[in-house]
Amino acid sequence: MVLIVGGMAQGKLDFARRELGVTAWNEGTLGEADCVRNLQQVIRDTPDWQEALETWCAAHPGGVLICDEVGCGVTPLVREDRDWREQVGRTCCRLAAEAEAVYRVYCGLGVRIK
């Protein structure tokens, strides 16, 4: 599995298409494609997302997960938003530990950090 992280609108999907050959992706959902864009939305919108993500990763061992960095900037006032941000960060840490490669994309340029 490959994890790609970076700020919003930094070219993460274009990088995945150009460098990793991604041709199809699920947009904010865990579907049939071998790539999930907007993993942070999956964590926010999917009931039992942890189990669903484990199932997806097992079914797509060579898959690509793309996630926006949501932990930077102003701390949200609403507790649910803070909890969601923490879950996204902790999930990315766990996925990075398991991934064969991790990229951070900034301005469309990817840097392999693992």
One Martini backbone bead per residue (centre of mass of N, CA, C, O) as a GRO file, in nm:
protein
  114
    1MET     BB    1   0.100   0.034   0.017
    2VAL     BB    2   0.011   0.380  -0.048
    3LEU     BB    3   0.091   0.701   0.088
    4ILE     BB    4  -0.070   1.026   0.048
    5VAL     BB    5   0.031   1.353   0.144
    6GLY     BB    6  -0.131   1.679   0.192
    7GLY     BB    7  -0.250   1.949   0.101
    8MET     BB    8  -0.482   2.122  -0.027
    9ALA     BB    9  -0.439   2.145  -0.361
   10GLN     BB   10  -0.127   1.993  -0.427
   11GLY     BB   11  -0.139   1.728  -0.635
   12LYS     BB   12  -0.188   1.427  -0.548
   13LEU     BB   13  -0.340   1.295  -0.786
   14ASP     BB   14  -0.146   1.372  -1.011
   15PHE     BB   15   0.088   1.219  -0.890
   16ALA     BB   16  -0.043   0.937  -0.892
   17ARG     BB   17  -0.086   0.931  -1.198
   18ARG     BB   18   0.209   0.990  -1.292
   19GLU     BB   19   0.389   0.795  -1.080
   20LEU     BB   20   0.165   0.535  -1.023
   21GLY     BB   21  -0.077   0.488  -1.243
   22VAL     BB   22  -0.341   0.614  -1.182
   23THR     BB   23  -0.694   0.571  -1.318
   24ALA     BB   24  -0.862   0.501  -1.053
   25TRP     BB   25  -1.115   0.630  -0.815
   26ASN     BB   26  -1.219   0.711  -0.497
   27GLU     BB   27  -1.445   0.961  -0.360
   28GLY     BB   28  -1.462   0.938  -0.023
   29THR     BB   29  -1.444   0.619  -0.068
   30LEU     BB   30  -1.484   0.263  -0.032
   31GLY     BB   31  -1.407   0.088  -0.314
   32GLU     BB   32  -1.295  -0.078  -0.605
   33ALA     BB   33  -1.070   0.087  -0.629
   34ASP     BB   34  -0.704   0.132  -0.583
   35CYS     BB   35  -0.815   0.427  -0.498
   36VAL     BB   36  -0.814   0.688  -0.240
   37ARG     BB   37  -0.974   0.990  -0.216
   38ASN     BB   38  -1.021   1.142   0.072
   39LEU     BB   39  -0.984   0.995   0.357
   40GLN     BB   40  -1.102   1.206   0.553
   41GLN     BB   41  -1.398   1.149   0.460
   42VAL     BB   42  -1.421   0.861   0.545
   43ILE     BB   43  -1.382   0.920   0.849
   44ARG     BB   44  -1.636   1.110   0.867
   45ASP     BB   45  -1.876   0.931   0.689
   46THR     BB   46  -1.804   0.639   0.797
   47PRO     BB   47  -1.925   0.386   0.932
   48ASP     BB   48  -1.697   0.191   1.058
   49TRP     BB   49  -1.414   0.282   0.925
   50GLN     BB   50  -1.198   0.090   1.040
   51GLU     BB   51  -1.307  -0.173   0.924
   52ALA     BB   52  -1.333  -0.076   0.630
   53LEU     BB   53  -1.029  -0.013   0.592
   54GLU     BB   54  -0.918  -0.293   0.649
   55THR     BB   55  -1.072  -0.434   0.422
   56TRP     BB   56  -0.957  -0.266   0.189
   57CYS     BB   57  -0.654  -0.326   0.239
   58ALA     BB   58  -0.681  -0.635   0.202
   59ALA     BB   59  -0.804  -0.605  -0.100
   60HIS     BB   60  -0.559  -0.361  -0.145
   61PRO     BB   61  -0.228  -0.399  -0.117
   62GLY     BB   62  -0.163  -0.188  -0.381
   63GLY     BB   63  -0.278   0.062  -0.279
   64VAL     BB   64  -0.408   0.406  -0.272
   65LEU     BB   65  -0.371   0.670  -0.033
   66ILE     BB   66  -0.543   0.989   0.001
   67CYS     BB   67  -0.448   1.270   0.219
   68ASP     BB   68  -0.524   1.528   0.399
   69GLU     BB   69  -0.400   1.777   0.583
   70VAL     BB   70  -0.565   1.860   0.913
   71GLY     BB   71  -0.347   1.961   1.157
   72CYS     BB   72  -0.334   2.241   1.055
   73GLY     BB   73  -0.374   2.527   1.215
   74VAL     BB   74  -0.664   2.592   1.340
   75THR     BB   75  -0.835   2.510   1.610
   76PRO     BB   76  -1.115   2.372   1.662
   77LEU     BB   77  -1.404   2.435   1.853
   78VAL     BB   78  -1.518   2.165   1.784
   79ARG     BB   79  -1.487   1.858   1.912
   80GLU     BB   80  -1.548   1.678   1.663
   81ASP     BB   81  -1.326   1.811   1.486
   82ARG     BB   82  -1.088   1.737   1.669
   83ASP     BB   83  -1.133   1.431   1.667
   84TRP     BB   84  -1.108   1.395   1.362
   85ARG     BB   85  -0.820   1.503   1.333
   86GLU     BB   86  -0.695   1.288   1.514
   87GLN     BB   87  -0.783   1.040   1.351
   88VAL     BB   88  -0.635   1.110   1.095
   89GLY     BB   89  -0.349   1.118   1.215
   90ARG     BB   90  -0.344   0.831   1.338
   91THR     BB   91  -0.404   0.681   1.076
   92CYS     BB   92  -0.158   0.779   0.916
   93CYS     BB   93   0.051   0.658   1.106
   94ARG     BB   94  -0.036   0.364   1.071
   95LEU     BB   95  -0.016   0.352   0.761
   96ALA     BB   96   0.283   0.434   0.739
   97ALA     BB   97   0.393   0.183   0.890
   98GLU     BB   98   0.262  -0.022   0.664
   99ALA     BB   99   0.382   0.103   0.430
  100GLU     BB  100   0.594   0.099   0.147
  101ALA     BB  101   0.494   0.403   0.089
  102VAL     BB  102   0.563   0.763   0.138
  103TYR     BB  103   0.407   1.074   0.044
  104ARG     BB  104   0.480   1.422  -0.005
  105VAL     BB  105   0.276   1.689  -0.128
  106TYR     BB  106   0.406   1.990  -0.294
  107CYS     BB  107   0.329   2.157  -0.562
  108GLY     BB  108   0.327   1.858  -0.714
  109LEU     BB  109   0.561   1.751  -0.530
  110GLY     BB  110   0.720   1.452  -0.454
  111VAL     BB  111   0.818   1.304  -0.137
  112ARG     BB  112   0.993   1.052  -0.012
  113ILE     BB  113   0.954   0.928   0.339
  114LYS     BB  114   0.941   0.584   0.276
   0.00000   0.00000   0.00000
